[in-house]
Amino acid sequence: MKLEIISPEAVLLQAEVKSVAVPGVNGEFQMLDNHAPIVSILQEGLVKIDGNISFSDASKKLFNKSADGRWTLFINSGTLEMNNNKVIILAD
């Protein structure tokens, strides 16, 4: 599935990924390929991404690799939309 993470300043990531876990306001949830359409508000926490990702030099410093091999990005809040196998995260 495709993942885009966009901040007010820049597009942080555009990549093909296996899964994305996000900090929803009602708890963390994960999306896999062909997940049902969803719109959700996100709270402070980690976005966890599983996939072989290439980062731009500008955005790589924002992401960390966790012990389980997933990439993580800390966000303060945001909005997520999943539709047609594409996840868009508008993150603060």
Helices and strands as residue ranges (DSSP letters): E 2-6, E 11-16, E 19-24, E 27-32, E 38-42, E 45-50, H 57-60, E 63-65, E 71-75, E 78-83, E 86-91
